[in-house]
Every structure is written in structure tokens, then in C-alpha cells.
Amino acid sequence: MSPRPASASSTMYDDFLAAHLRLHDERLEPRAHALHALSVRARTPRGTRLTLETGAVASGVAPRGRRRVESALVCESQWNPMTTSRVCLSSSRRLSLHAQLQTSDALCWTLDAHESATEKVPLSFARLGATHASRSGCADVCVDVVNGPTVAVALWRRWDRWAAGGAAAYDVGLDRSDRRGRCTTLDVSASYLHDGLSTLLQVKDGGRTVQLDLTQTVSPLLALSSRFVCDSRRDNRSLRVLGKYALSPTETVSGSIGSDGICIGAFEWRTSKHLKTRVAAQMDLRHYDSDSHHVGVSIEIG
């Protein structure tokens, strides 16, 4: 429930990647544990958005079946057409702040701060950044003055059907015992769009991980996607195929199956303008007696 990831990578670069992963935001990736969550959103008469999130989060080191409940209160405000802010207070003793100043149509200044009373990720940080965006590209620079300091740079550029981007972070090393700088993040990507086909190639972790995503819009009702990941650090290779089909304007069915033997299916329908229901199931075809079997229902009102 943290508002931003712990890494120094830019959310602008994450948005660039998400634009080419059309089906991978459909919650069709395997989950190691079940999750029970509730989210309530409201807007005040002055336009301030309030969000209360509560969920039973599984701990990776906790005993089998053990869960912990975590809540977060988020307040988003737009003070004027140029300035916006976002404050998040978590029950896990974490406080986050995001402020944004839009000085022009192309230039935006940001401030991100995170204070944690525990040693769990994400740790405390304070980042100052600037983003310059245009129709054909975007560049982002931010400095974490608490950790390192660390300088992070991200950019992407589009040429007709082609696009390329990258993100890098360099730790100056002033807070390390050896005082040596090091590159903590190095990711590059390239994409190609043509006649309903979207191709995205990513090289992450300094070349240790290669990921290829292919998405094909077969028809206005049917979309197919596949993801191949090669992780040399863990000596792991995986393939997952996803699909989504619109049965009607209010009903859709989707599913995925991977080389790990985990199959996921989901059915979503909108019964009214303000009510949407989703039923999903996950099954491990290789180990029927494992904890990878889940059935979930989500209801969205509003």
C-alpha cells in the first residue's frame, strides 16, 4: 500500500512500459497467497479525494496461513491548476508525500518523501525531480538526497511505430563505508506497433533479465498476449499466455496459463452503471494439493 516503489526508477518510465502491456493489468498473473482487501474512495465538496484501503497482506516469512492486516489513508488535493499533492498514512508506521508543480505544458517538478519507522521495504527517502515531456518523448531526472545520494535518469522516445526507453540510477556512495559509487539500476526497452500487434522487449537488472511481451488484437472482441522471461540470476525461464474476450458490452472473460502450470480464469460483468463484479480462480495444474488454488470475488461500486 505504498504510494511509490522503493526503487529510484521513474514512474514516467513505468507508464511507458504499461502502455505496451495491454493485458498484463488484468490481474492474470499468479499469486502466492490469497488477498482480502477493501478500498473506499470519496470526494469532498472542495475536490479533495480521500481513499481508505484495508487488506490482509501475506508475509513472506510468516508461517503458513498467517496474515497481517494493513490499512492506508490517502489524501489527494489540487491546490491550483499548477500544484497537486498526495499524502499517504499507513498503519505500518509509514508516511509518504508526493507534491507536483507544473510550471509549463512540458516541464513538471516533483517532490517525493517517504518516512518509515521500520526497516521493511520501502525505506525512507527524499527525492527531488524534474520531468520534461513532449508528444514524441519524455525525460525525467530525480535525486534521492537521503540514500547515496542517488541520481536517477529515465527517458523514452518514439519514432512512428518504434519506441525506445531506458532507466538508470547511480549511487554516489557518500553514505557507504568504501565511498565507492555504483550503478544500482540499468534497464532498457524497445517497442514496435503495427496493425494491432504490440511488441515490447525489456532488458533489466543490467542484462540479467530479458523479457519479451507480444500482444495481438485479433478483433475488437478478442486480444491475445504472451510473455517470455529469462532470468539468468535465478536460472529461470518462464512463458505465460493470456487472452481476453468480450462476450457483450457488459461481460468479458479472460484467462492465462503459464509454463509453471498455473492456470487463471476470470469473468467480469457490469450489472449497472455503478456496479462491476469480477470472479477469478487460480489453479496449479502440476500440484493439486498445493496452496496455489484461489477463488476470489471483487465488487466495485461507484
Phi and psi in degrees as a GROMACS rama.xvg file:
@    title "Ramachandran Plot"
@    xaxis  label "Phi"
@    yaxis  label "Psi"
@TYPE xy
-79.9025  142.357  SER-2
-70.4536  -26.2043  PRO-3
-140.124  155.352  ARG-4
-70.1817  164.425  PRO-5
-76.4562  -24.1483  ALA-6
-71.7279  165.338  SER-7
-90.4475  8.9493  ALA-8
-67.6527  153.9  SER-9
-83.9937  140.484  SER-10
-68.6312  -23.3764  THR-11
-61.9687  -42.7591  MET-12
-68.2469  -36.1993  TYR-13
-63.6828  -38.8423  ASP-14
-66.0384  -35.435  ASP-15
-63.3882  -41.8153  PHE-16
-69.4417  -40.135  LEU-17
-64.2456  -28.469  ALA-18
-66.0114  -19.9517  ALA-19
-105.371  1.46045  HIS-20
-112.261  74.8904  LEU-21
-68.5742  -36.6936  ARG-22
-98.8736  -9.14626  LEU-23
-84.9089  4.91299  HIS-24
-103.152  13.7226  ASP-25
-92.0383  12.9991  GLU-26
57.0274  47.8553  ARG-27
-111.714  17.4132  LEU-28
-94.0667  148.651  GLU-29
-62.574  147.169  PRO-30
-118.805  135.882  ARG-31
-77.5431  -26.7199  ALA-32
-137.947  158.626  HIS-33
-74.193  151.618  ALA-34
-134.248  128.615  LEU-35
-115.596  120.487  HIS-36
-141.229  155.386  ALA-37
-139.516  131.005  LEU-38
-130.113  128.436  SER-39
-124.3  126.968  VAL-40
-119.88  142.343  ARG-41
-147.03  157.741  ALA-42
-128.375  129.087  ARG-43
-79.4909  164.68  THR-44
-58.2001  -25.4572  PRO-45
-87.1344  1.69873  ARG-46
96.1664  -0.156499  GLY-47
-73.7365  131.063  THR-48
-97.7666  128.24  ARG-49
-115.982  134.991  LEU-50
-132.953  129.211  THR-51
-116.637  119.585  LEU-52
-118.274  131.332  GLU-53
-134.521  132.549  THR-54
-151.431  151.877  GLY-55
-91.0644  106.02  ALA-56
-98.9731  134.181  VAL-57
-85.8676  135.506  ALA-58
-95.4012  134.259  SER-59
-67.1239  -22.9527  GLY-60
-105.196  0.646224  VAL-61
-76.848  157.454  ALA-62
-62.5206  163.08  PRO-63
-61.0237  130.784  ARG-64
85.6708  -5.52513  GLY-65
-85.2404  139.18  ARG-66
-133.78  156.37  ARG-67
-129.08  143.635  ARG-68
-96.656  131.579  VAL-69
-131.505  139.13  GLU-70
-128.313  155.303  SER-71
-147.388  139.624  ALA-72
-115.134  123.085  LEU-73
-116.996  133.292  VAL-74
-125.241  119.9  CYS-75
-117.423  129.183  GLU-76
-135.112  147.174  SER-77
-118.071  104.874  GLN-78
-71.2248  -37.1755  TRP-79
-157.133  176.988  ASN-80
-59.2448  -14.3888  PRO-81
-104.749  -25.2655  MET-82
-120.132  130.228  THR-83
-133.387  154.8  THR-84
-143.182  156.878  SER-85
-145.851  124.499  ARG-86
-121.724  133.686  VAL-87
-128.621  125.926  CYS-88
-118.315  121.993  LEU-89
-109.605  150.803  SER-90
-70.1823  -14.519  SER-91
-86.5563  23.6614  SER-92
62.1573  52.5036  ARG-93
-130.648  137.874  ARG-94
-129.035  127.591  LEU-95
-127.551  146.685  SER-96
-136.716  134.086  LEU-97
-132.302  121.561  HIS-98
-123.576  143.173  ALA-99
-136.068  132.984  GLN-100
-123.923  113.318  LEU-101
-94.9684  97.9488  GLN-102
-82.3475  -21.0397  THR-103
-156.758  179.144  SER-104
-65.4013  -24.0409  ASP-105
-108.624  -22.0531  ALA-106
-114.91  132.887  LEU-107
-137.328  134.714  CYS-108
-106.966  140.525  TRP-109
-131.982  152.052  THR-110
-133.57  123.913  LEU-111
-124.859  127.471  ASP-112
-135.015  140.57  ALA-113
-141.121  124.485  HIS-114
-118.345  125.591  GLU-115
-123.441  131.277  SER-116
-86.8079  0.147504  ALA-117
-121.996  172.853  THR-118
-96.0542  12.3134  GLU-119
-82.4221  151.996  LYS-120
-71.3088  137.519  VAL-121
-84.6608  145.932  PRO-122
-82.5454  178.041  LEU-123
-70.1061  143.038  SER-124
-156.617  163.489  PHE-125
-144.638  117.913  ALA-126
-123.487  135.811  ARG-127
-112.789  130.357  LEU-128
-143.494  165.163  GLY-129
-141.246  139.866  ALA-130
-128.576  129.459  THR-131
-117.426  119.749  HIS-132
-124.599  147.805  ALA-133
-143.154  -179.002  SER-134
-67.98  -30.0953  ARG-135
-102.415  -4.16935  SER-136
-175.903  176.389  GLY-137
-156.764  145.086  CYS-138
-134.639  140.231  ALA-139
-138.387  134.659  ASP-140
-132.146  133.097  VAL-141
-142.961  151.547  CYS-142
-125.376  123.326  VAL-143
-91.9079  106.701  ASP-144
-81.7255  -7.73506  VAL-145
-94.8396  -46.5371  VAL-146
-102.485  108.823  ASN-147
116.646  -80.1998  GLY-148
-55.7179  157.445  PRO-149
-121.156  130.732  THR-150
-107.18  124.156  VAL-151
-119.226  136.164  ALA-152
-130.247  135.856  VAL-153
-141.494  143.862  ALA-154
-157.16  158.108  LEU-155
-149.49  154.643  TRP-156
-143.046  142.608  ARG-157
-119.431  134.471  ARG-158
-126.96  99.7404  TRP-159
53.9281  -108.292  ASP-160
-91.0489  -10.1749  ARG-161
-101.214  153.062  TRP-162
-152.557  147.552  ALA-163
-143.194  148.988  ALA-164
-154.778  172.724  GLY-165
-166.626  159.916  GLY-166
-143.039  136.814  ALA-167
-143.735  147.52  ALA-168
-136.988  135.263  ALA-169
-125.087  123.141  TYR-170
-89.7267  117.332  ASP-171
-63.1129  -33.8184  VAL-172
91.6587  16.0355  GLY-173
-68.7238  -25.5357  LEU-174
-97.243  11.6789  ASP-175
-100.071  155.035  ARG-176
-67.6891  -34.0174  SER-177
-87.6945  -7.47991  ASP-178
59.243  27.2841  ARG-179
-103.762  136.11  ARG-180
-81.4626  155.917  GLY-181
-155.3  153.006  ARG-182
-86.6795  117.55  CYS-183
-94.9251  -21.8191  THR-184
-141.419  134.207  THR-185
-151.795  102.904  LEU-186
-129.259  140.463  ASP-187
-134.551  155.15  VAL-188
-152.647  157.688  SER-189
-145.896  144.501  ALA-190
-136.46  158.576  SER-191
-143.762  132.113  TYR-192
-120.932  131.673  LEU-193
-163.845  120.065  HIS-194
49.1632  52.6297  ASP-195
80.6902  -0.774231  GLY-196
-103.053  126.252  LEU-197
-117.831  124.843  SER-198
-121.493  129.682  THR-199
-133.304  122.456  LEU-200
-113.773  126.126  LEU-201
-122.841  137.971  GLN-202
-120.309  113.75  VAL-203
-120.951  167.392  LYS-204
56.3977  41.8246  ASP-205
66.0001  27.7  GLY-206
98.1666  -0.292249  GLY-207
-78.2485  -23.6869  ARG-208
-127.167  130.648  THR-209
-120.701  130.561  VAL-210
-132.78  131.912  GLN-211
-124.412  123.98  LEU-212
-118.706  129.767  ASP-213
-123.211  128.367  LEU-214
-129.188  126.204  THR-215
-121.589  122.049  GLN-216
-87.9865  96.4706  THR-217
-68.1462  -42.5966  VAL-218
-153.618  171.713  SER-219
-59.5097  -16.816  PRO-220
-101.892  -21.74  LEU-221
-125.183  132.982  LEU-222
-135.938  136.981  ALA-223
-123.692  148.773  LEU-224
-149.691  152.19  SER-225
-141.034  148.352  SER-226
-134.288  125.702  ARG-227
-116.502  128.055  PHE-228
-125.75  130.045  VAL-229
-121.52  110.569  CYS-230
-110.821  105.122  ASP-231
-74.1363  -25.3685  SER-232
-66.472  -42.8892  ARG-233
-96.0593  1.00443  ARG-234
52.6907  52.374  ASP-235
-130.742  137.96  ASN-236
-130.425  133.238  ARG-237
-141.705  152.118  SER-238
-136.199  132.573  LEU-239
-134.165  132.556  ARG-240
-112.189  131.919  VAL-241
-124.273  154.305  LEU-242
-150.588  150.975  GLY-243
-144.045  132.943  LYS-244
-134.914  132.973  TYR-245
-91.9094  109.824  ALA-246
-71.6785  -34.389  LEU-247
-158.695  175.09  SER-248
-60.4539  -17.7985  PRO-249
-115.802  -3.16506  THR-250
-131.356  133.782  GLU-251
-137.15  148.752  THR-252
-126.189  139.936  VAL-253
-144.329  161.614  SER-254
-169.114  167.166  GLY-255
-153.39  153.628  SER-256
-143.993  138.481  ILE-257
-123.395  169.608  GLY-258
-67.7689  -13.8175  SER-259
-80.8392  -1.18849  ASP-260
85.2452  5.77971  GLY-261
-93.8177  124.784  ILE-262
-113.653  135.637  CYS-263
-128.799  134.757  ILE-264
-132.751  146.21  GLY-265
-145.776  145.53  ALA-266
-130.076  128.365  PHE-267
-129.938  133.788  GLU-268
-144.205  147.618  TRP-269
-107.387  106.265  ARG-270
-77.3093  -23.432  THR-271
-153.581  -179.355  SER-272
-64.5057  -28.5774  LYS-273
-113.752  8.94369  HIS-274
-134.361  124.772  LEU-275
-132.856  131.994  LYS-276
-122.151  141.939  THR-277
-136.284  130.118  ARG-278
-118.395  128.118  VAL-279
-134.642  150.163  ALA-280
-139.077  143.436  ALA-281
-128.592  135.528  GLN-282
-139.406  138.296  MET-283
-95.0239  108.17  ASP-284
-72.8202  -18.0864  LEU-285
-89.3448  -30.7522  ARG-286
-132.403  93.891  HIS-287
-70.9202  -19.6361  TYR-288
-98.9969  15.1397  ASP-289
-88.3985  178.119  SER-290
-92.0881  15.1164  ASP-291
-86.8289  0.780677  SER-292
-88.26  125.077  HIS-293
-140.093  147.003  HIS-294
-131.717  126.727  VAL-295
-135.432  152.709  GLY-296
-130.553  130.198  VAL-297
-125.259  137.636  SER-298
-125.04  126.639  ILE-299
-115.417  120.931  GLU-300
-116.684  127.687  ILE-301
